[in-house]
Amino acid sequence: MVSEKDKILVAGATGGVGQLVVAKLLTKNLQVRALTRTKAKAASMFDNRVEAVEGDIRYPNTLAEAVRDINYIICCTGTTAFPSLRWDFTNFFQPSNTPEAVDSKGVKNLVAAAPPDLKRLVFVSSAGVLRKDELPYNILNAFGVLDAKLAGEKAIVTSGIPYTIIRPARLIDGPYTSYDLITLLRAKTDGKKGVKIESGDCFGGETSRIDVANACVESLFSDSTIDKDFSIVNDGERPKNIDWLQLFSRL
Ligand SMILES: NC(=O)c1ccc[n+]([C@@H]2O[C@H](COP(=O)([O-])OP(=O)(O)OC[C@H]3O[C@@H](n4cnc5c(N)ncnc54)[C@H](OP(=O)(O)O)[C@@H]3O)[C@@H](O)[C@H]2O)c1
């Protein structure tokens, strides 16, 4: 089980889920290293309380410093499912930050760079990876995002690294990307729906980024999540406190 001695790399640390993962790890007094493409962005977002290392998962030679002496990786990287500026159209005819480049090849690069004794890789994937022929996932997959996520998942599962794969539905809450650390630490799901978790790829609906981040971090404290993949969605009445260990015990 994770402890204060461990160092956790958060890939995609400046993204909607990643920033909440970082904030949650800090509240648990865990050591965080943020993998970011822009160090200054991470420094201001996390008030310099987090070690930030620059790297781009498309390029394996940029990852060595990020993974050095790391015990856990939480991977929250991603790009848009449909063409957008985030695809990086520097070459108009060949965008370079596509789902294939990030969610498939980028994740494979991260897996290849991971230390051999990594204790766990937690991966934020997506609902629909195993239901690509069904609505609305066939539309979502028009540019291959679910194919790429599934390829990323397969690279993780076959790597031999202990893993946890989390498949959220449409993300809500955040991204709080223009906020500071204090705001992130206070992000709450009060008044929202409860959390449902089930093995496999089975839910549609909405999932709070706050709960995805909580699931990423809490899974490090549960042996029930080792080598598991699960769907997560917000549904039903929300209890005062979510009992993550109990939710995970059903996997
Ligand atoms: N949106 C949805 O409804 C939905 C539903 C299911 C699953 N998901 C998945 O959930 C995950 C988290 O979503 P989110 O809203 O937190 O995403 P987000 O806000 O777009 O964050 C994505 C993160 O990935 C980083 N990134 C992108 N390309 C990279 C690269 N080449 N190298 C290194 N880092 C890179 C970005 O860093 P920069 O700051 O450098 O750009 C950013 O920190 C994503 O994997 C997404 O596919 C989303």
Ligand as a Chemical Component Dictionary entry (heavy atoms), coordinates in Angstrom:
data_LIG
# 
_chem_comp.id                   LIG 
_chem_comp.type                 NON-POLYMER 
_chem_comp.pdbx_formal_charge   0 
_chem_comp.three_letter_code    LIG 
# 
loop_
_chem_comp_atom.comp_id 
_chem_comp_atom.atom_id 
_chem_comp_atom.alt_atom_id 
_chem_comp_atom.type_symbol 
_chem_comp_atom.charge 
_chem_comp_atom.model_Cartn_x 
_chem_comp_atom.model_Cartn_y 
_chem_comp_atom.model_Cartn_z 
_chem_comp_atom.pdbx_ordinal 
LIG N1  N1  N 0  -14.045 14.740 -21.361 1  
LIG C1  C1  C 0  -14.757 13.666 -21.128 2  
LIG O1  O1  O 0  -16.004 13.691 -21.075 3  
LIG C2  C2  C 0  -14.045 12.358 -20.887 4  
LIG C3  C3  C 0  -14.794 11.190 -20.704 5  
LIG C4  C4  C 0  -14.124 9.998  -20.401 6  
LIG C5  C5  C 0  -12.739 9.981  -20.291 7  
LIG N2  N2  N 1  -12.039 11.131 -20.489 8  
LIG C6  C6  C 0  -10.562 11.085 -20.300 9  
LIG O2  O2  O 0  -10.272 11.571 -19.017 10 
LIG C7  C7  C 0  -8.921  12.018 -18.990 11 
LIG C8  C8  C 0  -8.817  13.309 -18.212 12 
LIG O3  O3  O 0  -9.692  14.284 -18.774 13 
LIG P1  P1  P 0  -9.434  15.823 -18.472 14 
LIG O4  O4  O 0  -10.703 16.545 -18.670 15 
LIG O5  O5  O -1 -8.696  15.936 -17.188 16 
LIG O6  O6  O 0  -8.433  16.164 -19.674 17 
LIG P2  P2  P 0  -7.659  17.533 -19.929 18 
LIG O7  O7  O 0  -8.135  18.616 -19.026 19 
LIG O8  O8  O 0  -7.736  17.762 -21.403 20 
LIG O9  O9  O 0  -6.148  17.206 -19.508 21 
LIG C9  C9  C 0  -5.317  16.473 -20.339 22 
LIG C10 C10 C 0  -3.905  16.548 -19.806 23 
LIG O10 O10 O 0  -3.067  15.796 -20.681 24 
LIG C11 C11 C 0  -1.898  16.551 -20.925 25 
LIG N3  N3  N 0  -1.333  16.214 -22.235 26 
LIG C12 C12 C 0  -1.912  16.313 -23.443 27 
LIG N4  N4  N 0  -1.051  15.930 -24.393 28 
LIG C13 C13 C 0  0.106   15.581 -23.764 29 
LIG C14 C14 C 0  1.361   15.122 -24.215 30 
LIG N5  N5  N 0  1.602   14.932 -25.499 31 
LIG N6  N6  N 0  2.321   14.867 -23.285 32 
LIG C15 C15 C 0  2.090   15.072 -21.960 33 
LIG N7  N7  N 0  0.915   15.521 -21.480 34 
LIG C16 C16 C 0  -0.064  15.766 -22.375 35 
LIG C17 C17 C 0  -2.355  17.996 -20.891 36 
LIG O11 O11 O 0  -1.220  18.807 -20.614 37 
LIG P3  P3  P 0  -1.059  20.290 -21.166 38 
LIG O12 O12 O 0  -1.481  21.167 -20.028 39 
LIG O13 O13 O 0  0.394   20.366 -21.471 40 
LIG O14 O14 O 0  -1.935  20.431 -22.386 41 
LIG C18 C18 C 0  -3.329  17.963 -19.730 42 
LIG O15 O15 O 0  -2.653  18.099 -18.523 43 
LIG C19 C19 C 0  -8.488  12.134 -20.440 44 
LIG O16 O16 O 0  -7.648  11.027 -20.707 45 
LIG C20 C20 C 0  -9.766  11.980 -21.230 46 
LIG O17 O17 O 0  -9.526  11.310 -22.443 47 
LIG C21 C21 C 0  -12.651 12.310 -20.774 48 
# 
loop_
_chem_comp_bond.comp_id 
_chem_comp_bond.atom_id_1 
_chem_comp_bond.atom_id_2 
_chem_comp_bond.value_order 
_chem_comp_bond.pdbx_ordinal 
LIG N1  C1  SING 1  
LIG C1  O1  DOUB 2  
LIG C1  C2  SING 3  
LIG C2  C3  SING 4  
LIG C2  C21 DOUB 5  
LIG C3  C4  DOUB 6  
LIG C4  C5  SING 7  
LIG C5  N2  DOUB 8  
LIG N2  C6  SING 9  
LIG N2  C21 SING 10 
LIG C6  O2  SING 11 
LIG C6  C20 SING 12 
LIG O2  C7  SING 13 
LIG C7  C8  SING 14 
LIG C7  C19 SING 15 
LIG C8  O3  SING 16 
LIG O3  P1  SING 17 
LIG P1  O4  DOUB 18 
LIG P1  O5  SING 19 
LIG P1  O6  SING 20 
LIG O6  P2  SING 21 
LIG P2  O7  DOUB 22 
LIG P2  O8  SING 23 
LIG P2  O9  SING 24 
LIG O9  C9  SING 25 
LIG C9  C10 SING 26 
LIG C10 O10 SING 27 
LIG C10 C18 SING 28 
LIG O10 C11 SING 29 
LIG C11 N3  SING 30 
LIG C11 C17 SING 31 
LIG N3  C12 SING 32 
LIG N3  C16 SING 33 
LIG C12 N4  DOUB 34 
LIG N4  C13 SING 35 
LIG C13 C14 SING 36 
LIG C13 C16 DOUB 37 
LIG C14 N5  SING 38 
LIG C14 N6  DOUB 39 
LIG N6  C15 SING 40 
LIG C15 N7  DOUB 41 
LIG N7  C16 SING 42 
LIG C17 O11 SING 43 
LIG C17 C18 SING 44 
LIG O11 P3  SING 45 
LIG P3  O12 DOUB 46 
LIG P3  O13 SING 47 
LIG P3  O14 SING 48 
LIG C18 O15 SING 49 
LIG C19 O16 SING 50 
LIG C19 C20 SING 51 
LIG C20 O17 SING 52 
# 
